[in-house]
């Protein structure tokens, strides 16, 4: 044995940098080959050729040394231990729940589910798509409406989307919108923020009086915020008679027992699916549901999963009506679209699959029975309730005894809701037991025979009005009536997982949607009870661990971005864009510049940018790009000058969406500032900046950070995400606060500002992922990650440029962290399109790069720093193999209409069926020698998008059709 290690310094043996080595794909002995291939002698030389010297950071990131995984986990566990776990019966749209362990282990904690991308490539996403179709069917059944989307971010933002949708479809000229005084306060807060920038007037009052007003739409709550269950049929009918569009925010578990919003005439139903097996998580992530009438499908926000056919006529699923989405309709889009919580929607849908209709009825009936038993005991003890008809929530008149009762409940281990100093709220949930009811009665000073109370309640059948009890069937589809043993459920989840390509199989090389390693050590804390089981409105003295972790992450992000303040509320990248523009609009308003509404946006921008600007009431002015893909500086100067009096902001992505570090970026920012505008930097490409430059140094005033891209929160098949924003000091007073729970100390500069999301820190339970990543990498590791991401992208570009021209490069021929490959000459010569290449890549075992964005007829590749040379070389070999197949078409050796690309992807049915094609079966499914070692079989052939849009069907497929 060599004595080298035995004589090494102890610091070497500690392996403090070990996580950096695990996160970065290329090992040390691979770097020389990668560097040599692109013609540089070092990473430093490459960065000098790529990142303009004028924007480089003056000093390394001050984030401390890298921390070993086990040490970081122990440190975070100690912080989490400062949280106090009590049974939170606060309610307000958040309820404790039991996550079936088979779902926790095999969905939430399974990289086969959480590392997948949004299912744009439907042929290799059939598992997730079926799970989302189950979710939609569940929502359709429980809401009594005809169509549901595949989730939104949270109940409050879903309510705001309902208001915007009502305006799109209502013919009433009034700009007023009615909000039931029974909605949750955080919902009203978010709706009020959104309404202000649409120019809507909010009218808040009792639901019974809604039809007294001339409004284009209304939002009602069922059950109400106080717990009251009332028939909304009359106010709904009155509103609709006057042309208003009616949305009802509801509780999905209550709807298991209650008459549906659809049956009461509602046009839209929305709410949270959190209590269907998704932990409280201090506010998120949780999937909202959103349903409507089929007639309104083209006006509905979010993504919709639909049923179509593949090339063999087999039933296949896809995202339907994609022309509604932001990347096509831009400022005319229905929403800024990155508004899904797919992983959480899948969990909620699987909760319904696992329990089935009878299981859900039993859970709902038990929750109501316990609430009614508690109510009976309180009433017998002399307490009055706000309502005698309720599902799970009681509002108890406690008068001068409120503080004493609240303290007694806390001492017994329960958090109740303060109402107004004279009343307390109690919401019963799935985890509540009969012993809890006894303890709560004792906290109220009531002594009672629990069995006798229960018998009294059972005899009268609870406290729900008979006329409002549900009579129609729910969840009748076989999928909800089959998988009720753990074996069945486990096998069903595995069967769906096997149909999806995720990062656990191969690289996902999507440009502008960074798909890097989501390390296990980063994921582990998410399901710790200290993080998972905290109510977002729990008392602050019980959440000190959460606040310490969030403050620590905010400090890390301030150092990385150079900003003075961080707002952690936005729970997606698109929400971060919105929150940033809202801060800009508030800033201008505070200076009396209400007229500043023009937003400059380059042609190359993400479609979310113009859609977000429209949501903020801004007027989009498009700035041209030059032949090198950079912002046309002369055009920018001209348009900034032209709109000087009205200029509010510039939205710009850096490095550019074209994958280049634009050298005029500082001059661009200075021009906007010169004319009184603010610079919003889209954070989609922040992963190419970290440790090398920063938004603040470049000149941005505010930027969102996609924690699900740059900072390793997994994409989850299309959500969750987090999009906190960084702001310079002058904008900090205008970032989102929260009406229920403060976002900081009493001296916070943003006190009283309206919220943009339902919870004060958005999806707080996934923030430990980014905290762990940054802590384990340290400043040095983060910088190296950025350098390697740029190296990997330049390596891919250098190896493919002779086969597919690289569309844009910087002044020294370098790309940033991604590159755009031109398919247009190929299409002109052969008819082979970027779509054909995308489908053919599936046969090689890869997910396609981004197609036709930001340049039509191209593909954009982002390999990330987590892919090693071997995986990069396999991807490169696949792309070259496809190019050789295209050359065979160019040379006439294979027909242009019957070849491996036009027929891709190939399935097992192709492999074993009759074969008459002018290429072999082996060429079809094993196009390179190594493909067979890790073969991914698409479960369907190419899907017919046109058929799916023309024959709209967005619910579970009938079993006879599946057969």
N, C-alpha and C positions, 0 to 999 in steps of 0.2 A: 504494500500500500504506500502511495506517495505521501510524504510528510508535508506537502505544500499546504494543504488545508489545515493540518494540525498546527502549522506555524503562522497561519494567516492572522491578521489583526481581528480582534473580536468583532469590530464594527462590520467587517465583511461577513462574518458568520451569522450576524443578526438578520441579514437579508431584508433590511428595511425597504429596499427597492423591489422586493419580489413581486408585489402586485403590479407594478409598472410593467415588468417583464410578462406577466400573465395577460395584461390588458392589450399590449401591443402585439400585433401579429408577427411581423418580421423579427426573428431572433437576431442577436448580434452578428452572427456569422452570415446572415442573409443580406445585411445592409450593404456591404461592399458590392455585391452583385447587382442590387437594385440601383445603387448610385452609378455604377459603371454603365449600366444599360441606358441611363439618361445622360451620361457624359459629364458628370460632376464628381469632384473628389471628396465631398463631404456634405452633410446636411446643411451646415452653415452656408456653404456656397449656394446650394439650391434655394435656401430661404432668401439670401441676398438677391438672387435672380428673380424671385417671385413676389416678395412683399416690398413695396416701396420704402426706401430708407426713411423718408420723412414722416412715416406714421408708426415706426417701430417704438416699442416701449423703451423708456430710458433705463429701466432696471428690471431684474427678474421679479416674478410674482412673489409677494411676501405672504406665502401660505404655509410656511413651515415645511419640514421634511416629510417625505412619504411615510405613511403609517402602515405596518403590517396588518393583514386582514383580521387576525384574531384580536389584535390590540384595538383596532378601530371598532370592532363589534363590541368588545368589552367596554370601551369608552361610551359608545352610544347606549349600551344597555344600562350603564350607570345614569346617564341622562334620562332615559326613559323611566327609570325607577323613581324619578322625582314626581312623576304623574301619580295622582291618587285615583284609584279605581273604585268608584261607587256605582250603584245601579242608578242610571240616569233615566228618570221618568219625566223628562222635560218635554218630550214630544216635539211639536213645531215642525213636523215633517221628517224627524230623525228618530228612529226607534231601534232598540237593540234587537238582534235577530240571531238565529242559529244557522251558521253556514254548514251544510252537510259536509262532513269531512271528505267524502269522495269527490265533492266539487272543489273543496279547498285544495286538496293535494293534486288533483288531476286537471284542474283548470287554472286557478289562481296561481298556484306554485309550479306550474308546468311550462317550461320554455317552449314546448310545442304549441301552446296557446298564446303565451304572452310576448313572444318575440316575432310574431307574424306581422305583416304589413297590411294596410288597408286593402281590401280584396278587389282592387282594380283588375288584377289578372285572375279572372273568375275560375278558369280551368284548374288552377292549383290552389283554390280557396274554397272548395265545395263544402268542406267541413264547417268552417266558420259561417259560411253563408247559410247552411242549414240551421245552425244554432241561432243565427239572427232571424231566420224565418220563423223558428219556434217562438222567439221573443215577440215578433210582430203578431203572430197568431194569438199568443197569450194576451197581448194588449188589446187586440181587436175583440176577443171574446169578453174580456172584463169591462171594456169601455162601451161595448155595444155599438161601436162604429165600424165602418167598412174597411178602413185602411190605417195602417200604423207605420211609422218610420222605424229605423234601426237604432234609435236612441238619440237623445240630446244630452247636454252637459249636466244640468241639474234642474230642479223644479222651477226655480226663480227665472232662470234664463229661458226655459221652455215657455213660461208665461209671457215673457217679453217677446219671444218669437210668435206666440199666438196673437199678441196684439198687432205685430207687424203683418202677419198673415191676414188678420181680419181687415186691416186697411187695404190690402191688395184685392180682396174679393168682395168687400162691401161696396154697394153703390150709394150709400148715404154720404152726403157731402160734408156733414159735420166732421170736425177734427177732434171731437171729444170721445174719450174712451172711459167706460164705467168700470170701476174696480170694487168688488164686494168688500165691505169692511171686515168680513170674516176671513180674508186671505192672510197667510202668514206674514208677519212684518217684514221679513227678509225678502219675500216675493214682491211686496209693494215697493220696497226700496229699489230693487233691480228694475222693476217695471217703470218706476218714476224716472230713474236715470235714463233708460232707453227712450221713454216718451219725450223727454226734454229735447233730444236731438232730432227727433222726427217732427217736432212741432205739434205734438198732441197735447190736449188738455186732459188731465185725469179728474174724474169725478168719483169720489169715494163715498160710499153709503151702504145702507142695508140692501141685501139682495132683493127684498120684496119691493123696493122702490126703484129698481134699475130701469124699468120700462117707463118711468116718469120722465126720462131724459132723452134728448135727441143725441144719440151716439152712434158711431159706426160699428162699435163692438163692445163687448163686456167680458169681464173675467169674474166668475163666481167660484166659491169654494164649497166642496162637498166631500166629507163632513167639514164644517166650519172650523176656524182656528180655535174656538172655545170648545170644540168637540160636538157641537150641535149637529144632529142629522135632521134635515128638513127637505121636503119635496120642492125641487126647483122648477118643476114643470110649468107653473104659472108664470114666474118671471122670465123663464126662457121663451115661452110662447109670446109673452108681451113684447119682449125685445125683438124677436124675429118678425113679428107683425109690423114692426116699424123699420125693418130692413137691416137690423144690427146682426152681426155675427157673434155667436155666443160660445165662449170657451169655459170649460169647467175644470178647475184643478181638483184632483181627487186623490184618494188613498187606495192603492191597488188592492191591499188586503181587505179593506172595508168593502170594496166592490165584489169580492167573492160572495158576500151576503146581501148586498144592497142593489136596488134597481140601478141600472147603468145610466151614465150621462147621456148616452145615445138614445135610450128609451125615453128620457125626459126631453129630448129634442135638441140637445147640444150639437153644435157644428164641430167643435174641437174638444178633446179631452186630453189632459196632461197631468203630470205629477212625477213622483220619484218611485223607482223600483227598489230603493235601498233596503226596505224591510224584507225583500225576497232574497235573503241569504247573503247580503253584502254588509260588511261591518260598518259601524258608525264612523270610524277613522277620522274623528275630529272634523268631519264635514265632507269627506270625499276621498277617492272618487266614487260617485254613484251615478247610475244611468237614469236619466229622465225618460219617461215615455211620452209619446205624442201621437194622437190619433185624430182622424177627421173623416169626412164623407168622401167617397171616391171622386165625386165631382170636383173636388178641390185639390186633386193630387198634384197638379202642376204648380200650385202655389204653396205647397207644404215645404217647410225647411228640412234640412238634414238629408240623410241617405235612405233609400228605400230598396229593400231586397225584393227581387221579382223572379218569377219562374219563366224559363224559356226552354229551348231545345238545342241539343248539340248537332253536329254534322251527321250523326247517325240517327237522329230523331229521338234520342234519349233525353228525358227530362233533365234539365240543368238549371242552376241558379246563377244570378248575376245581380249587380247593382243596376237598377232599372232607371230609365229616364235621366241619364247622366247629363243631358243638355241643360238640366235645371241647375247644374253645379257651377260654382264660382269660376272655375278655370275656363269655362266657355262663355258664361254670361257676364262675368266681371261685375261692374257696378249695378247691373240689373239682376243679379243673382238673388235667390230667395233668402239666402243667409251667407255668412262668410264661411260656411260649410265645415270647417274643422271643429265640429260641434258634437262629435260622437264619443260614447264611452263603451266601446265594443266589448272589451274584456268583461266589464261589469254587467253589460246587457246579457252577455252569454251566461254569466253566473246566475242572474235573475231568471232568465229563461230556463236554465237547467234546474233551478229550484222548483219551478212549476212542473217540469218534466219528472223530477224525482218524487215530488209529493203527489202530483196528480190532482184532479178536481176534489176528490174526497179528502185527501190529505190537507189541501188548502182550506177546505170548508171546516175541517176539524180544528186547524190552527186558528182560523179567524173566529170560530165559535168559542173556542177556549179563551182567547184574548177578550172577547166581549163578555163572556161569563164572569171572568175575574174582575173586569171593570164594573159590571153591574153588581157584583157581590160587594165590592168596595163601596159603591154608591149607596147600596142598601144600608150598609153598616154606618156610613157617615150620616145618612138621613135619619136613621133611628137614633143617632147620637145628637141630633138637633141641628146638623149643618144643612144649609141650603145649597142647591146646585144651580148653575146657570141654565141647565137644561136637563130634562128627564129623558130625552131621546139622544142617544150617543152611541158610538161604536166602541172606542177605546179610551177616550179622553174626557176627563171630568174637570170642570172649573168650579171650585169649592169656595163659597163665601166664608171667609175666616175672620173678617173684621180686625179688631185690635189684637187678636191672637196670632196673626199671620207670622210674625217674626219668630215667636216661640215655637209654633208648630213646624215652621221651616227648619229651625235649628234642631228640633227633636228628630225630624226625619233625617237630617244630615248625620246626626250622631248615630242613628240606627243604620246608616249606610246608603241613604237614598237622596238623590237630587230631585227636587220638585221645581216647578216653574213659578217664579214671582210674576204675578199679573199686574197689580196696581197698588200694592200695599195693603189691600183689603181682601184679596183672593189669591188662591194658589191653584196651579194646574197640575194634574197628574195624568200621564199617558201610560197605559199598560201595554206591554209588548210580549213577544214570543218567549222571552226569558223569564218573565214574571211568574212566580209560583204562588200557591195558596198561602204559604208561609209569609211571603212578602205582603200579601193583603193583610194578614194578621198584624204584622209589624207596622204597617202604615196606619192601620186603625189605632194601634197603640200610640203612635206618634201624634195622632189627633186627639188623644185622651179618651178614645172610645174603647170600651170593653164589649166584646161581642162573641157570640157562638157562631163561628164561621160556618159550621155545617148547617145550622139553622138558616143563616143568611143565604147560603147557596141554595138550599131547598126552596126558600121563598122566591128567589130569582128564577130558578128552574120552573117553578109552578106557573109563573106568568110568562115564561118564554123570553126573558131578557128585556131590554129597554129599546129595542128597535121597533119603529112603527110597522105594523103588519102590512100596510099599504106600500111600504118601501122595500119590503123583502124581495129578493130576487126570485123570479119564477122561471127564467129561461135557462137553458143548458149552457154550461161553460166547459171549455177545454175537452171537447168531445173527440178531438182528433186522436188517433191511436198513439201518437208520440207521447201524449200526456197520460196514457193509460197502460203503458207497457213496462217502463224501466223503473220499477219501484223496489227491486232488490238491489243491493250494492253490486252484485255480479253483473246484473243487466245494465246498471248505470255505468259501471266502469267500462264495460265492453262497448257501450254506445259512445262514450266520450272518446275511447281509443279509436273506434271506427271513424269518427269524425276527424280526429287529429291526424289520422293516416292520410286523409285526403288533402291536407294543407302543407304547403312548403313554407317553412319558417327558418329562422336563423340556426335552429338546431340541426338543419340538414345541410345548408350551403349558404354562401354569401348572398345578400340582397343588395344589389349595386345601384340603388336608387339615388339619382341626383336630387339634391335639396331635401332629401328625407333620410337623414343620416341613420343608418342601421348598423350600429356598432355593438360590441359586446355589452350585454346586460348581465353583469357578474352575479353569481349566486350570493356572494357575501353582501352585495348591495340590496338584494331582494329579501333576504332573510328577515330584517327588522319589520317589514310591512305587516306581517301577521303576528308580531308580538302583541299580546293583549294590552300592554301599556300604550301602544300606539293605535291598535285596531278598535279598542272598546271605549274610546273617549267621545262623549257627546260634544259637538262644536260649541254649544252654549253652556258647557259645564263651568262652574265657578273658576275664576282665574287661579285661585290658590290650589286647585287640583290639576292644573295644566302647566305647571312650571317647567316640567321636562320638555313638553312640546314647545313651549315658548323659547326655551334655551336652544333647542335644536334648530328652530326656525330662525332665531336671531343669529345663530352661528352660521347657518347656510347663507343668510342675507349678507353677513360680513364677508364671507368667501366670495359671493357674487359681486359685491361692491369692489373688492380688490381686483377681480378678473375683468370687470367691465369699466372700471374707473368712475362709475356713477356715485352720486352722493347718497342716494336713497334707493331702496328696493321695495316694491309692492308685490306681496306674495299671493294676492287674491285671484288673479286670472287663472282659470283651470283648463286652458288650452292655449295653443299658440295664437289662434284666431281671437280668443278673448284677450290675450295680451296686446294684440294690435289694437283692439277696440279700447282697452283701458288706456293705452298710450295716447291715442287720438283724443279720448275724452279729457285726459289731463291737459293736452294742448288747447282744446276748446275752452276749458275752464280757465286756463291761464289767460287766454286772450280776453275772455269775458270779464275777468277781474280787472283788466286794464282798460275796460270800456271798448274793446275792439270786437264787439259782437259780429261785425260785418266781415271779419276775416274767416272766410269759409272755403277758399280755394285750396285744393290739395294737389300738388304736382306729383305725378306718378309715372316713372319710365315705362315704356312699352314692354320691357322685359320683366316687369314685376310679377310676383305671384298674384293669381287671381283673387286671393284673399284681400290684397291691399285695396283695390278699388271697391270691393264689396264692403269692406270695413269702413272706408271713407264715407260711403253712402249711408251706412248705419249711423254715422256721426253727423249726418246732415251736411256733409261737405260736397262741394262741386269738384268733380275730378277733371283735371287738365292733364292730358297725356304728353309726356316728353319723349321725343324721338331718341333712337340709338344710332350710332354711326356704324360704318361698315366693319369695325372691329368689335362691335357688340357693346361698346361703352356708351354711357349716357352722352348724348350730343350736347356738349357744353354750351355751344352757341345757342342751340334751341332752348336749353334750360335758362340761360341768361335772358334771352328774349322773352320767354314766357313769365319768368319771375318779374321782370320789369313791367311787362304788360299788365300783370295782375298784382302789382305791388301793394295797392291799397287794400286788396282783399286776400292777400297771400296768408294762409294759415300754416301750411306745412308742406314739406317734401317727404314722401315715403320712399326709402331707397334700401336696397339689400346690398350688403358688403361682406365678403367679395361679391361681385355682381352675380345675378342669376345666371349669367353666361359663364360663370366659373373663372373669373379673372379679377385680380386686384387692380381696380381702376386707379390710375396714378393721379387723376385730377380730383380725387374724392374730397380733399380738404378745400379746394377751390369751390367745389359744388356746394359744400356745407356753408362756406363763407358767403356765397352769393345769396343763398336762401336767408341767412341771418341779416344780410345787408338790407333786404327788403322787408324785414320784420317777421319772417316766418320761422318756424321751428323745424328741426330735422328729426324725423322719426326713422330709426334704422330697424328694418325687419331683421330679426335675429336668426333667420333660417340658417345662415351660413356662419354663425358665431364660432362653430367648431374649427374654422380656419383662422380665427383670430386669437384664440386663447393663448396667452403667454407671449405672443408676438406683437400684437397691437390691441387696441380696445375701442369700443364705440365712442367713449368719451374723448379719447385722444384724437380720434378721427374727426370729431366735430358734431356727433349726434347729441341731441338733447334728451332723447328717450328711446329706449329699445326694449323689445321683448326678448326673452331667452327661452328657447324651446328646451326645457329640461328633458323632454323625451327624445331629443336628438343629441345635443351637445353634451348633456350631463346624465345620460344613460338610463333615464326612465324608459322602460320598453314601450313600444308602440301598441302592443296589445291587440293587434288586428284592426287598428283604427281608433285607438283610445284605450287607456287614459293618457293624458298629457298634462303638463303644467306650463304656463307661459307667463311667469312673473316678469315685471318690467323694472328696468333701472332708469332712474331719472336724475337729471342735474338738480342742484339745490333749488333753483327758481321754479321748477315744476313740482317739487315734492309736496307742497301744500295742496296740490290738486289731484293726488292719487286717491284711489278708492278707500273709503272707510267702511263701516258697517253699522247698521241701525241697532242691531241686537248685541253684538260683541265687538268691542273696540279692537282695532288693529295695532294698537300700541299703548303707550302710557298716556296719562291725562294731558300731557304737554305735547302730544303728537301734532305735527303741523297740519295734518289732513283731517283733523277731527270734524265730523259732520258731513264729509263728502259722501255722496251716494255710492252705493255698491254696484259692482258689475257682475258679481257671482253670489250664489246663495249663502256660502259660508265665508267667514272672514279671512281664512287662509286657503280658500279654494279646496283643492284635493290634498289636504295636509298629510294624509297617511302615506303618500308616495314620496314626500320630500326627503325622508331618510335615505332613499336610493341615491339621490344626488349628493347628500351630505357624506355618505360613505364613499362615493366615487372620488370626490374632491379631496377628502381626508386621506384616503389611501394613496392617491396619486401625488399629492403635494404639488407645489408650484412647478417643480422641476419635471414631474411626471406629466402634468397637464401640457406643459410646453412641448415636451417630446411627443406627446400624442398628436398635437397639431402639426408638428414637423413631419411625422411619419404619415399622417393623412395626406399631406401635400406631396410627399415622396411617392406614396402608393398611387395617387391620381396621375402623377407625371409618368410613373412607370407604365401604367395601363395605356396612357395616351401615346407614349413612345412606341409601345409594342403594336398598337393598332392603327397608327396614323397612315401606314402604307396600305392598309386595307379599307379603312374608313377615315376620310379626312376629318381632322379635328377642326371644328368650326371657328373657335376663338382661342387666342392665346394672348398673354401679356407681351410687353415690348421686347422681352428677351426670350420669347418662345415658350414660356411656361404657363401651365394652368394652375389654378389654385387647388382646391380639394376635390374638384370634379371636372369632368371634361364632356364636351358635346361632340358626338360623332355624327357626321352628315350621311344620311341615307338617301337624300334626294337624287343624286346622280344614279344610284342603283335603281331607284323606282322608275326614273325616266328611261333607263335602258332595258329593264326586265319586267317592270310591274310589281316587283317585290317591294313591300312597304315595311316601315318600322314595326307595324303590327305583326307581319309575318315573321320578322326576326324575333320579336318578343315571344310569339307562340313556339317558335322552333327552339328557343333557349330552354323551354320546359323539357324538351326531349333530352337535352344535355344535363338536366338537373339543376337549372338556375332560374331564379326569378328575373324577369326583365328589368332593365334600367327604366328610367322615366322616359315616356314616349311623348314626342311632339311638344315638349315644354322645355325651355321657353321659346324654342324655334320649331315651327311646324316641319314635319318630315325629318326629325332628328331623334337621337336617343342620348340621354344624359347619364353618365356613369359616375358614381361616387363610391369608391371601394372601401373607405374608412381605414383608420389606423389599426383596426382589430384583425384584419385579414393578413395572413402570412403569405410568403412568396408562393408556396405551393398552391394555395387557393386562388391567388391572383393569376398564376400561370394556367390553372385549369379553366378559369373564366376566359382568359385570353385565347387559349386553345379552342374553346367553344366558339368564340366570336370569329376566329380565323377559319375554323371548320365550316361555319355557316357561310362565310365569305366565299370559300371554295365551292360550296354548293351553289351559290349564286353565280359564280363563274361558269359552272357547268350549264346553267340556264343561258348565260350570255353567249356561250359557245355552241349552243344548240344541242348539247348532249342529253339534256333533260327538258321535257316540255315546260313551257312557261306557266301552264295552268294545271299541271299534275306533277308536283315535285315535293320534296320533303318539307319545304317551307309553307307552301300553300295548303298542304294537308296537315300541318302541325296544329296542335300536339297530337302525338300518336299514343293510343291507349293499349291496354292488354287485349281488348277486343280486336284491334287492328292486327296485333301480333299473331293471334291464334286463328283469325278468320281467313276467308278467301283472300288471295293476294294477286292483284293484276296490275300493280303499279310499276312504273319503269325504274324503280330502285328497289333494293332488297329490304326485307324485314329488318335485317341487322343494321343497315344504314339508317332505317327509320328510328329504331328505338335504342340502339347501341352505337351511336355515330362515332364515338372515340373509344379506345380500348378501356379506359378507366371508368366509363360511365356505368358499366355493369356492376362495379364494386359497390356502388352506392345509388342504385337506380331508384329514381322517384317516378312513379307511374301516375300521370294525370288520370283522374277518375272519369273524366268526360272528354270528348273531342271538342273541337272549336265550337264555341257557343254562338248562336244566331242572335245578335243583339237586336236586329230589326224586328224579328218575330216577338221577342220579349217586350218590346215597347208597343207594338201594335196589338198584342194580346195581353194586356196588363193583368197580371195575377200575382198578388203580393201576400199570400197566406200559405199555410202548409199545404203541400201537394196531396190530393186525395190518394188513398192507398191503392185504389184500383189502377191509377195512372202510374204509380211507382212500380206496381207489379207488372 
